[in-house]
Amino acid sequence: MLNQALESEIVAHEPLMEAVTNMAHHMVSKKHPATDEIESKLNSLLADLRELKDLTTERRLKLTSAVESQMVSYFSLILGIGEETISHITYTVLAGT
């Protein structure tokens, strides 16, 4: 849930990030005296945002994998069959074969 909240928060701030980016590009195009600093900070901000998005995506994938693993273990225990069999059944159902 925390990861979903963080991803939602990032999405909610995208219009603000776009506005900041547009303003920075505008200032640079108008030869603002602090052009070098503006470009440097903008590049840093965009790199940090990209890293944050990548980390939240990676975390979501890990959480999904952990949930799936727990489900396989649970069903294996309940049904009394091996985890490999559950994994194969799950793959077959998801692949549609």
MODELLER restraints for C-alpha pairs under 7 A, 6 or more apart:
rsr = mdl.restraints
at = mdl.atoms
rsr.add(forms.Gaussian(group=physical.xy_distance, feature=features.Distance(at['CA:3:A'], at['CA:56:A']), mean=6.62, stdev=0.5))
rsr.add(forms.Gaussian(group=physical.xy_distance, feature=features.Distance(at['CA:3:A'], at['CA:60:A']), mean=6.71, stdev=0.5))
rsr.add(forms.Gaussian(group=physical.xy_distance, feature=features.Distance(at['CA:7:A'], at['CA:56:A']), mean=6.70, stdev=0.5))
rsr.add(forms.Gaussian(group=physical.xy_distance, feature=features.Distance(at['CA:21:A'], at['CA:42:A']), mean=6.95, stdev=0.5))
rsr.add(forms.Gaussian(group=physical.xy_distance, feature=features.Distance(at['CA:24:A'], at['CA:38:A']), mean=6.45, stdev=0.5))
rsr.add(forms.Gaussian(group=physical.xy_distance, feature=features.Distance(at['CA:28:A'], at['CA:35:A']), mean=5.26, stdev=0.5))
rsr.add(forms.Gaussian(group=physical.xy_distance, feature=features.Distance(at['CA:72:A'], at['CA:83:A']), mean=6.11, stdev=0.5))
rsr.add(forms.Gaussian(group=physical.xy_distance, feature=features.Distance(at['CA:72:A'], at['CA:86:A']), mean=6.10, stdev=0.5))
rsr.add(forms.Gaussian(group=physical.xy_distance, feature=features.Distance(at['CA:72:A'], at['CA:87:A']), mean=6.66, stdev=0.5))
rsr.add(forms.Gaussian(group=physical.xy_distance, feature=features.Distance(at['CA:73:A'], at['CA:83:A']), mean=6.28, stdev=0.5))
rsr.add(forms.Gaussian(group=physical.xy_distance, feature=features.Distance(at['CA:76:A'], at['CA:82:A']), mean=5.67, stdev=0.5))
rsr.add(forms.Gaussian(group=physical.xy_distance, feature=features.Distance(at['CA:76:A'], at['CA:83:A']), mean=5.42, stdev=0.5))
rsr.add(forms.Gaussian(group=physical.xy_distance, feature=features.Distance(at['CA:76:A'], at['CA:86:A']), mean=6.48, stdev=0.5))
